Amino acid sequence: MSKLLNIARLSGLALLMIASACNQQPKNIFLQEWDTPYGTAPFSKITVDQYMPAFKAGIEEQKANVQAIIACKEAPTFENTVLAFEKSSPILDKVQGVFFNLSESDSTPEMQAIEEEALPMLTEASNEIMMNEDLFARVKAVYEASEGLTREQQMVVKKLYQSFERNGVGLSAEKKARFAEISTRLSTLSQKFGQNLLAENNAFKEATGITVSEYYDFMSSCPDRAKREQVFKAYAARGNNGDEHDNNAIVLEILKLRAEMAQLLGYPSFAAFQLSDKMAGDPATVDNFLQPIMDAAMRKAGEEKADMEKLAGHKIEAWDWSYYAEKVRAQKFALDESQTKPYFQADSVLKGVFTAAEKIYGICIEEAPEVEVYNPEVRAYKLTEPDGGLIGIFYRDYYVRPTKRGGAWMNNFRDQETGIRPVIVNVCNFPAPGTDPTDAKPSLLTIDNVQTAFHEFGHALHGFLSQCNYTSVSGTSVARDFVEMFSQFNENFAFVPEILGAYANNCYTGEPIPAELVEKIQKALKFNQGFMTGELCAASILDMKWHELSLNQLSAMKGPEDIRDFEQMVCRKMGLIGEIIPRYRTTYFNHIFNSGYSAGYYSYLWSEVLAVDAWEKFKADGVFNKATANAFRKTFLEKGGSEEPMVLYRQFRGAEPDPSALMRARGLE
């Protein structure tokens, strides 16, 4: 299986280790070739007892392959060092691709127990490799003599070189040991944060009768003010209830350890460390980017609040906002979601998502019943070029269930590289359809749900249309504050009349969505943007302010009161009005404590500037202009991280992005 055999000549020891692992676990599916359609995972043959042996075999395989790279007598080259390292872990790539996808969408106690055991072991193995000075010396030699490489190879080498530096290879032995200790502890804490939040989300449902994914829909439609208040307070208190699933202590420990890690690497804060290899570059740039957006959002929110209080006849509280916003929207635009939902049945929306991709990029998408899925609710699809060439395999996992973490995301089961096409999943938490055959209610989506479906498939397209040679820069392997551009760009197609006409039919009558309703939707898209932008920007600022704290500042914090006080102080200073809370409060901010967006949640707004500015070019050229769409595909989607983001952006747009585009798109001018 290992492609390293043709690159770095594995030692006999490495081959013996792999053979031994296979002999010990002859039925372990992760240690075998997958004779399945398109090489997809044979889920029915995977049992929970196979994961840990596969993790251990994969770690041993990679260790042996790394030693083979170090022992190579030839001078370091891209092929015998960097590429050899990239292909050093085929077993780990396979088992991690399956396990960490399933652990998020089907987080059973058994999967959680495996995760608790595996994460420290994987982190320790990674630390051992990334702190290996002999391996780094070879990588450094390639990095310092990279002029003759292709541009993509240069980006691969640069990314790997920086990974070593950012993982402590240059530290003293004592500091390396502490860095490794911190890394291992952080992996455990992040996993515990996520498990606690899943338990809190399920407790929220038990207490209120609704799922977390239904929260905004409920708050906009429930006429019972006391019930809205109860639900709001339960939602806002997740992870902050002083019980076994309280996240306060975990949050503080994570923040302190991150600050210490940054300090070890010579940075004043974790935010400074995180941003040093992103588009933004430093915390001050992000702060200066976010505050004007917050100011504009709060000005708009003040107007929105006044409109609602006039209609309600009383002061608006946080639990009133969504309810009266919906009333004002109905008054101003003669639109409420009860009118639109019948046209947005989940399967129909997926058809719209596919139609947009087919129309814009010329690809073909069809269901693939021959591909096995990991849950009965999941469906598989095959994407091909017009000539029949395989683009990739797509899993759609749309519906809420108790073992699935909240939110929506895209992830890869298999990455793209030369000769290998990706396998990608979109996971959402949309309302599940009824299962009673005598009363099978459909899964009807809100306007926001529809945008989410298009958003996540935008990420998928970034992965599918990648034409890179190396996995480390293929698809969505780009800077965090660049990756959201493509998902947010794809949202624009959701309510284009030509696309709506292909999918928005009333699920009860079959009638197409009326033109006047389409017009109402488009006019209403900028409605309530003070609130929507405000809660998003507030969460972005809260994330930054937590991670801008130094280790000394964090060390002074002791418990939940300090967390609440700091959060309130940050909200006050940013100008957030009392009727709005951040989209994610600290104790349930999964993005930054368990999903890789630490000091990076701002990237949604940062990337939106790029996405909106690119969309303005599409509108100017004609939304379905083939030349523009092809340029977008060739310049961005096929290139992945094989070039610097702003270089690609200038190639496509012919200029720097216009920051005011975001204000125009959100109606905040």
Residue pairs with C-beta under 8 A, 6 or more apart in sequence:
1 33
1 90
1 91
2 10
2 18
2 61
2 65
2 87
2 88
2 90
3 87
3 90
4 10
4 65
4 68
4 84
4 87
4 88
4 90
7 79
7 80
7 83
7 84
7 87
8 65
8 68
8 69
8 72
8 80
8 84
9 68
9 72
10 64
10 65
10 68
11 64
11 67
11 68
11 71
13 64
13 67
14 61
14 64
14 65
14 67
14 68
17 60
17 61
17 64
18 57
18 60
18 61
18 64
18 91
21 31
21 53
21 56
21 57
21 60
21 61
21 91
22 28
22 31
22 32
22 57
24 53
25 31
25 50
25 53
25 54
25 57
27 50
28 50
28 53
28 54
28 57
29 42
29 45
29 46
29 50
30 46
30 50
30 51
30 54
30 57
30 58
30 91
30 94
30 95
30 98
31 54
31 57
31 91
34 40
34 41
34 42
36 42
36 371
36 372
37 368
37 370
37 371
38 371
38 382
38 390
38 393
38 421
38 423
39 414
39 423
40 371
40 372
40 380
40 393
40 413
40 423
41 97
41 98
41 372
41 374
41 413
41 423
42 372
43 98
43 372
43 373
43 374
44 372
46 98
48 110
48 111
48 114
51 95
51 99
51 114
51 118
52 114
52 117
52 118
54 91
54 94
54 95
55 92
55 95
55 99
55 118
55 121
55 122
56 121
57 91
58 89
58 90
58 91
58 92
58 93
58 94
58 95
58 96
59 92
59 121
59 122
59 125
61 88
61 89
61 90
61 91
61 92
62 88
62 89
62 91
62 92
62 125
62 129
63 125
63 128
63 129
65 84
65 88
65 89
66 85
66 88
66 129
66 132
66 135
68 84
69 80
69 81
69 84
69 85
69 88
69 135
69 138
70 132
70 134
70 135
70 138
72 80
72 81
72 84
72 138
74 80
75 141
76 137
76 138
76 139
76 141
76 142
77 142
78 142
78 146
78 149
78 153
78 156
78 157
81 138
81 139
81 141
81 142
82 139
82 142
82 153
82 156
82 157
82 160
83 156
83 470
85 135
85 139
85 160
86 156
86 160
86 470
86 471
86 472
92 122
93 414
93 415
96 122
97 412
97 413
97 414
97 423
98 413
99 111
99 114
99 115
99 118
100 411
101 411
101 413
101 425
102 111
102 374
103 111
103 112
103 114
103 115
104 404
104 405
104 409
104 411
104 427
105 374
105 375
105 397
105 403
105 404
105 405
105 425
105 427
106 374
106 375
106 401
106 403
106 404
107 194
107 195
107 198
107 403
107 404
107 405
108 403
112 195
115 191
116 188
116 191
119 187
119 188
119 191
120 184
120 187
120 188
122 187
123 183
123 184
123 186
123 187
124 180
124 184
126 167
126 183
127 167
127 168
127 179
127 180
127 183
127 184
128 180
129 135
130 163
130 164
130 167
130 168
130 169
131 167
131 168
131 169
131 171
131 176
131 179
131 180
132 169
133 169
135 164
136 164
136 169
139 157
139 160
139 161
139 164
140 161
140 164
142 157
143 157
143 158
143 160
143 161
146 153
146 154
146 157
146 158
149 157
151 642
151 643
152 468
152 469
152 470
152 473
152 642
152 643
153 470
155 473
155 641
155 642
155 643
155 644
156 470
156 472
156 473
159 472
159 473
159 641
160 472
162 277
166 265
166 273
166 277
167 179
167 183
168 175
168 176
168 179
168 180
168 264
168 265
171 179
171 264
171 265
175 264
178 260
178 264
179 261
179 264
182 257
182 260
182 261
182 264
183 261
185 253
185 257
186 254
186 257
186 258
186 261
189 250
189 253
189 254
189 257
190 254
190 593
190 594
191 594
192 250
193 239
193 247
193 250
193 251
193 254
193 590
193 593
193 594
194 405
194 590
194 594
196 239
196 245
196 246
196 247
196 250
197 238
197 239
197 245
197 247
197 405
197 406
197 588
197 590
197 594
198 403
198 405
198 406
199 245
200 238
200 239
200 241
200 245
200 588
201 211
201 212
201 238
201 405
201 406
202 402
203 245
204 210
204 211
204 212
204 234
204 235
204 238
205 211
205 212
205 402
207 234
208 230
208 231
208 234
210 218
210 231
211 400
211 429
211 431
212 235
212 238
212 406
212 429
213 400
213 406
213 429
213 430
213 431
214 400
214 431
215 231
215 235
216 322
216 446
216 448
217 337
217 446
218 231
219 228
219 231
219 232
219 319
219 321
219 322
219 323
220 322
220 323
220 325
220 326
220 337
221 323
221 326
221 337
221 338
222 228
222 231
222 323
223 323
225 319
225 320
225 323
228 319
228 320
228 323
229 317
229 319
231 319
232 318
232 319
233 319
236 318
236 581
236 585
238 587
238 588
239 245
239 246
239 247
239 248
239 587
239 588
240 246
240 247
240 248
240 560
240 564
240 585
240 586
240 587
240 588
242 560
246 560
246 587
247 586
247 587
247 588
247 593
248 559
248 560
248 563
248 587
249 559
250 593
251 563
251 586
251 587
251 593
252 554
252 557
252 558
252 559
252 562
252 563
254 593
255 270
255 546
255 547
255 549
255 554
256 551
256 554
256 555
258 270
258 547
258 598
259 269
259 270
259 549
259 550
259 551
259 554
260 551
261 270
261 273
262 268
262 269
262 270
262 272
262 273
263 550
263 551
265 273
267 273
267 276
268 550
269 283
269 547
269 548
269 549
269 550
270 547
270 598
270 599
271 283
271 286
271 544
271 547
271 548
271 599
272 282
272 283
272 548
274 547
274 598
274 599
274 600
275 281
275 282
275 283
275 285
275 286
275 599
276 282
277 479
278 479
278 480
278 481
278 600
278 603
279 479
279 481
279 482
279 606
279 645
279 646
280 286
280 289
280 481
280 602
280 606
283 544
283 548
283 599
286 544
286 602
286 606
287 541
287 544
289 602
289 605
289 606
289 659
290 537
290 540
290 541
290 544
290 602
290 605
291 541
291 574
293 533
293 537
293 605
293 662
293 663
293 668
294 534
294 537
294 538
294 541
294 574
294 575
294 576
295 575
296 533
296 663
296 668
296 669
297 529
297 530
297 533
297 534
297 537
297 668
298 530
298 534
298 575
298 576
298 577
299 530
299 668
300 529
300 530
300 533
300 667
300 668
301 530
301 531
301 534
301 577
301 579
301 580
302 530
302 577
303 530
304 325
304 328
304 528
304 530
304 531
305 316
305 321
305 577
305 579
307 328
308 316
308 320
308 321
308 324
308 325
308 327
308 328
309 315
309 316
311 324
311 327
311 328
311 331
312 320
312 324
312 327
316 324
316 579
317 579
318 578
318 579
318 580
318 581
320 579
321 531
321 579
321 580
325 527
325 528
325 531
326 336
326 337
328 527
329 335
329 336
329 524
329 527
329 528
330 336
332 524
332 527
333 520
333 523
333 524
333 527
334 520
335 517
335 520
335 521
335 524
337 446
337 447
339 517
340 446
340 447
340 517
340 521
341 444
341 445
341 446
342 444
342 506
342 507
342 508
342 509
343 504
343 505
343 506
343 507
343 513
343 517
344 444
344 445
344 446
344 447
344 449
344 450
344 504
345 442
345 443
345 444
345 445
345 507
346 398
346 399
346 430
346 433
346 442
346 443
346 444
346 445
346 453
347 443
348 503
348 504
348 505
348 507
349 445
349 449
349 450
349 453
349 503
350 396
350 398
350 453
351 502
351 503
352 450
352 454
352 494
352 499
352 500
352 502
352 503
352 504
353 453
353 454
353 457
354 365
354 381
355 499
355 502
355 503
356 454
356 490
356 493
356 494
356 496
356 499
357 363
357 365
357 457
357 461
358 364
358 365
359 498
359 499
359 624
360 493
360 624
360 629
361 461
361 465
361 629
361 633
361 637
362 385
362 386
362 626
363 383
363 384
363 385
363 386
363 391
363 464
363 465
364 383
364 384
364 385
364 386
365 381
365 382
365 383
365 384
365 394
366 381
366 382
366 384
367 379
367 380
367 381
367 382
368 380
368 381
368 382
368 393
369 380
371 380
371 382
371 393
372 380
373 379
373 380
373 395
374 395
375 397
377 397
377 398
377 399
377 401
377 432
378 395
378 396
378 397
379 395
379 396
380 393
380 394
380 395
380 396
381 393
381 394
381 395
381 396
382 390
382 393
382 394
383 390
383 391
383 392
383 393
383 394
383 464
384 390
384 391
385 391
390 421
391 421
391 464
391 465
392 416
392 421
392 422
392 423
392 424
392 463
392 464
393 421
393 422
393 423
393 424
394 423
394 424
394 425
394 426
394 460
394 464
395 413
395 423
395 424
395 425
395 426
396 425
396 426
397 404
397 425
397 426
397 427
397 428
398 426
398 427
398 428
398 430
398 443
398 453
399 428
399 429
399 430
399 431
399 432
399 433
399 443
400 429
400 430
400 431
400 432
401 432
404 427
404 429
405 590
406 429
406 590
407 429
407 590
408 426
408 427
408 428
408 429
408 452
408 455
408 456
409 426
409 427
409 456
409 459
409 595
410 424
410 425
410 426
410 427
410 456
410 457
410 459
410 460
410 463
410 476
410 487
411 424
411 425
411 427
412 422
412 423
412 424
412 425
412 463
412 475
412 476
413 423
413 424
413 425
414 420
414 422
414 423
415 422
415 463
415 471
415 474
415 475
415 477
416 422
416 463
416 464
416 466
416 467
416 468
416 471
416 474
416 475
417 468
417 469
417 470
417 471
417 474
418 468
418 469
418 470
422 463
422 464
422 466
422 474
422 475
424 460
424 463
424 464
426 453
426 456
426 457
426 459
426 460
427 456
428 449
428 452
428 453
428 456
430 443
430 445
430 449
430 453
431 443
431 444
431 445
432 443
433 440
433 441
433 442
433 443
434 440
434 441
434 442
442 507
444 507
445 453
447 521
447 524
447 525
450 494
450 495
451 491
451 494
453 494
454 490
454 491
454 493
454 494
455 487
455 488
455 490
455 491
456 487
457 490
458 486
458 487
458 488
458 489
458 490
458 491
459 476
459 483
459 486
459 487
461 486
461 490
461 637
462 475
462 476
462 483
462 486
462 487
462 636
462 637
462 640
463 474
463 475
463 476
464 475
465 633
465 637
465 638
466 474
466 475
466 637
466 638
466 639
466 640
467 638
467 639
468 474
468 475
468 638
468 639
468 640
468 641
468 642
471 477
472 641
473 640
473 641
473 642
474 640
474 641
475 640
476 483
476 486
476 640
477 640
477 641
478 640
478 641
478 645
479 641
479 645
480 596
480 597
480 600
480 603
481 600
481 602
481 603
481 606
481 607
482 603
482 607
482 610
482 645
483 603
483 607
484 603
484 604
484 606
484 607
484 608
484 611
485 607
485 608
485 610
485 611
485 614
485 636
486 611
486 636
486 637
488 604
488 607
488 608
488 611
488 612
489 611
489 614
489 615
491 611
492 611
492 615
492 618
493 499
493 623
494 500
495 518
495 521
495 522
495 525
496 623
497 515
497 518
498 623
498 624
500 513
500 518
501 512
501 513
504 512
504 513
504 518
505 511
505 512
505 513
506 512
506 513
526 665
526 666
526 667
529 666
529 667
529 668
530 668
531 580
532 666
533 666
533 668
534 576
534 577
534 580
535 580
535 581
535 582
535 583
536 583
536 604
536 605
537 574
537 605
538 571
538 574
538 576
538 580
538 581
538 582
538 583
539 582
539 583
539 584
539 589
539 601
540 601
540 602
540 604
540 605
541 570
541 574
541 602
542 567
542 570
542 571
542 582
542 584
542 585
542 586
542 589
543 589
543 591
543 592
543 597
543 598
543 599
543 600
543 601
543 602
544 599
544 601
544 602
545 566
545 570
546 566
546 586
546 592
547 592
547 598
547 599
548 599
556 562
557 563
557 566
563 586
563 587
567 582
567 585
567 586
571 581
571 582
576 582
584 590
584 591
584 592
584 601
589 601
591 597
591 601
592 598
592 599
592 600
592 601
597 603
605 662
608 662
608 665
609 657
609 658
609 659
609 661
609 662
610 649
610 657
612 661
612 662
612 664
612 665
613 653
613 657
613 658
613 661
614 632
614 652
614 653
615 665
616 658
616 661
617 628
617 652
617 653
618 625
618 628
618 629
618 632
621 627
621 628
622 628
631 652
632 652
635 648
635 651
635 652
636 648
636 652
639 648
646 656
649 656
649 657
650 656
660 669
662 668
663 669
